[in-house]
Amino acid sequence: MTDETSAVVAHGLRKRYGRTSALDGFDLTVPAGSVCGLLGPNGAGKTTAVRILTTLLRFDAGHARVAGHDVTRHPDRVRTAIGLTGQYAAVDETLSGRQNLVLFARLRHLPARVARRRADELLDQFGLADAAGRSAGTYSGGMRRRLDLAASLITTPRVLFLDEPTTGLDPRSRNALWDAVRSLVADGTTVLLTTQYLEEADQLADRICVVDAGRVVAEGTSAELKSRIGADRVELVVHHAAQLAAAAGVVERVTGGPVTVDREIRQLGAPVVDRITTLAALLRALQDAAIVVEDVVLRRPTLDEAFLHITGHRAGGPRERTEVSA
């Protein structure tokens, strides 16, 4: 995928606020028709990158193109091609849901009749038709977020920027928004999603870029990032603490890998390569050794573990300004 055919391209973006570096050589390439997740903690630079790419913020160095247009030289063309949903719903709470969407449509220069028709289509699509005549100020948080997303889709954008769109939403509202995003991508829209939620990135993103200290420190599919911390693992809990040592010996002999032991919860774990074959052999060996097992599970690495391995801290936790290598 070349820069010319990618929906979003950023090279060497830098942005400082006084002595604080918000972006420090930020690079990003997003293929058209895909979902790219920017994953990182608060302060990592995700929102700054989105504000730059959507022409809302000037940058100090580097260059960027969105939908084929240079964000500095042709900001109007970029704005025409994109949609944006920020961290907080940008709706007028005194207007009804329908009035909000009609207003946004008219600002997009749609004729009045077309604006009303498009508003009704979006209200129906996002499950807001029954509340269309109510003031947006009476909407729940999830309803306001859906209304905000609908407003960004008055005209179908080539590129949609979603900046932590599900923050504060209940699971039902979050799932509804995820479904809406999937539908957009199926119709050809490119989505750049910033999030602190590992599950959200896992669910939606074709590729994930881990952002820390103002730059991308790792990128790949969810599976590729998880593979950075090694193989799948087998974990088991023995019934008798006195059998931990014997069980550890069996696990090490069968798996051939280093064994971790948590004496407090009587749990052992080890990496495995051939999942099913190893599990079957391990259970037979434990039974032959008369070791009673309460629970056993084969587990793949999680995205949370991958993030911790790459950055040295968890996605939702505090971040130290240190140099991190991918």
FENDA-V516711 format. One record per residue. RES is the residue in one small letter. OMEGA is omega in degrees with one decimal (999 if undefined). D_CENTER is the distance of its C-alpha to the mean C-alpha in Angstrom with 2 decimals. Layout:
BEGIN
RES,OMEGA,D_CENTER  RES,OMEGA,D_CENTER
END
This chain:
BEGIN
m,-179.4,21.62  t,177.4,23.52  d,-176.0,22.65  e,-177.0,24.88  t,177.9,23.08  s,-179.0,19.45  a,-179.9,17.84  v,178.2,16.49  v,174.2,18.27  a,178.3,18.52  h,171.6,21.03  g,-179.2,22.01  l,176.7,20.82  r,178.2,22.40  k,178.6,22.65  r,169.8,24.77  y,-174.3,25.77  g,179.7,29.14  r,-177.5,28.78  t,178.2,25.05  s,179.4,22.92  a,173.4,19.61  l,-173.8,18.90  d,-177.5,20.90  g,-176.6,20.90  f,178.6,17.41  d,-178.6,17.18  l,172.7,14.83  t,-178.4,15.71  v,177.7,13.91  p,178.0,16.16  a,176.7,17.33  g,-178.7,16.22  s,172.7,12.86  v,176.0,9.15  c,178.6,7.71  g,170.7,4.29  l,-172.8,5.86  l,178.6,5.40  g,-178.6,8.65  p,172.9,11.21  n,178.8,13.27  g,-177.7,15.54  a,-179.4,13.69  g,-176.1,14.18  k,-177.4,10.98  t,176.3,12.94  t,178.8,16.02  a,179.6,14.67  v,-179.4,13.68  r,176.7,17.12  i,-176.1,18.85  l,178.3,17.44  t,174.4,18.39  t,-178.8,21.83  l,-175.3,21.74  l,176.1,22.34  r,178.9,24.66  f,-173.1,23.90  d,-178.1,26.47  a,-178.8,26.15  g,174.5,24.51  h,-176.2,23.89  a,175.9,21.29  r,176.7,21.55  v,-178.2,19.67  a,177.6,21.01  g,-175.5,23.85  h,176.3,24.97  d,-173.3,25.35  v,179.1,23.67  t,-175.5,26.75  r,-176.5,29.55  h,-178.0,28.38  p,-179.9,26.11  d,178.5,27.69  r,177.1,26.78  v,-177.3,23.13  r,178.8,23.14  t,-172.8,24.86  a,-170.7,22.25  i,166.9,19.04  g,-177.8,17.59  l,169.7,15.75  t,-176.3,14.41  g,-177.2,14.37  q,-178.7,13.60  y,-176.0,16.93  a,-177.6,18.57  a,179.9,21.12  v,177.4,23.75  d,-173.3,27.45  e,178.0,28.20  t,178.6,31.87  l,175.3,31.34  s,176.6,30.69  g,179.8,27.57  r,-179.3,29.66  q,176.9,31.14  n,-176.5,27.81  l,176.6,26.76  v,178.5,30.25  l,179.3,30.17  f,179.5,26.99  a,179.3,28.56  r,175.9,31.78  l,175.1,30.09  r,175.5,28.79  h,173.6,32.51  l,175.9,32.52  p,-174.2,35.98  a,-178.2,36.48  r,178.9,36.96  v,179.8,33.90  a,179.7,31.83  r,179.3,32.99  r,-179.9,32.36  r,177.9,28.81  a,-179.9,28.14  d,178.3,29.50  e,-178.0,27.46  l,176.5,24.17  l,177.7,25.43  d,-178.3,26.21  q,-175.8,22.93  f,173.8,20.93  g,-177.9,23.51  l,-174.8,25.14  a,-178.1,28.53  d,-179.2,30.38  a,-173.8,29.35  a,-176.2,29.83  g,-179.4,32.99  r,173.9,31.83  s,179.7,31.00  a,177.6,27.28  g,178.1,28.26  t,-177.8,28.94  y,171.2,25.49  s,178.8,23.19  g,179.4,19.89  g,178.8,18.13  m,178.7,20.78  r,178.7,20.45  r,178.6,16.73  r,177.0,17.71  l,178.5,20.65  d,178.0,18.69  l,178.1,16.48  a,180.0,19.81  a,-179.9,21.38  s,-177.1,18.95  l,178.3,20.04  i,167.3,23.76  t,-174.8,24.13  t,-176.3,21.73  p,172.3,19.70  r,178.8,19.38  v,178.8,16.12  l,177.2,13.93  f,178.6,11.96  l,-176.8,9.78  d,-177.7,9.72  e,-170.7,8.21  p,-175.3,9.92  t,178.0,10.19  t,177.3,11.49  g,-179.2,14.80  l,173.9,14.75  d,-176.1,16.56  p,-179.3,15.28  r,179.4,17.37  s,178.8,16.12  r,179.6,12.44  n,178.8,13.46  a,179.0,15.54  l,176.6,12.94  w,179.0,10.81  d,179.4,14.24  a,179.1,14.95  v,179.3,12.03  r,179.3,13.18  s,179.1,16.68  l,-178.7,16.13  v,177.3,14.80  a,179.1,17.76  d,172.6,19.99  g,179.6,18.95  t,173.0,16.60  t,-177.2,14.12  v,170.0,10.77  l,-172.0,8.99  l,170.7,5.90  t,-176.9,5.67  t,168.2,4.51  q,-174.7,6.68  y,-179.2,6.06  l,179.3,6.09  e,-179.4,7.27  e,177.5,4.82  a,179.1,2.84  d,-175.9,6.64  q,-166.7,7.87  l,-165.8,6.87  a,170.3,6.31  d,175.0,9.83  r,-178.3,9.23  i,173.4,7.04  c,178.8,8.78  v,-176.2,9.42  v,177.9,11.05  d,178.4,14.05  a,172.6,17.35  g,178.1,16.68  r,176.7,15.96  v,-177.0,13.82  v,176.4,15.15  a,176.1,13.72  e,179.9,12.10  g,173.1,12.38  t,177.4,11.37  s,-179.4,10.08  a,-179.7,13.85  e,178.8,14.94  l,178.8,13.07  k,-177.1,14.40  s,-179.8,17.77  r,-177.5,18.13  i,173.2,19.31  g,-170.7,21.88  a,170.0,23.11  d,-178.5,22.64  r,167.9,24.58  v,178.9,27.30  e,-179.3,27.74  l,178.0,30.83  v,178.9,32.73  v,-176.2,36.51  h,-176.3,38.86  h,179.4,41.25  a,-179.3,40.26  a,-178.6,43.47  q,-177.6,42.09  l,-177.6,39.03  a,179.4,40.88  a,179.2,42.26  a,178.5,38.94  a,177.8,37.30  g,178.5,40.07  v,-178.6,39.52  v,179.9,35.78  e,-179.6,36.36  r,-176.0,39.13  v,-175.6,37.21  t,-178.4,33.82  g,-176.9,35.29  g,177.3,32.44  p,-176.8,32.23  v,172.6,32.18  t,-177.4,30.51  v,173.6,32.47  d,-173.9,31.62  r,-176.5,35.09  e,-179.4,34.14  i,176.6,32.39  r,-175.9,34.40  q,174.6,31.39  l,177.6,31.39  g,179.0,28.75  a,176.2,28.93  p,177.5,27.06  v,178.4,28.15  v,177.6,28.27  d,-167.7,29.96  r,-171.5,28.26  i,180.0,30.75  t,-180.0,33.88  t,179.9,33.20  l,179.9,32.48  a,-179.6,35.71  a,-178.9,37.71  l,179.7,36.39  l,177.4,37.28  r,-177.8,40.73  a,178.0,41.34  l,178.4,40.39  q,178.8,42.69  d,-179.8,45.48  a,179.3,45.17  a,176.9,45.43  i,-176.3,42.17  v,-178.1,40.81  v,178.4,37.05  e,-174.8,35.39  d,176.7,31.93  v,-178.8,30.25  v,169.0,26.77  l,-173.4,25.14  r,173.1,21.59  r,176.2,19.00  p,178.6,17.02  t,176.4,13.78  l,177.0,10.50  d,178.6,11.63  e,178.2,14.89  a,179.5,13.63  f,179.2,11.90  l,179.2,15.19  h,-175.8,17.23  i,-171.0,15.83  t,-177.5,15.84  g,176.2,18.38  h,-178.1,16.57  r,-172.7,13.87  a,-176.7,10.50  g,-174.2,12.06  g,179.9,15.48  p,-175.9,17.77  r,173.9,17.71  e,-179.8,20.94  r,179.1,21.79  t,176.5,22.69  e,-178.1,22.64  v,178.6,20.13  s,179.0,20.73  a,999,18.40
END
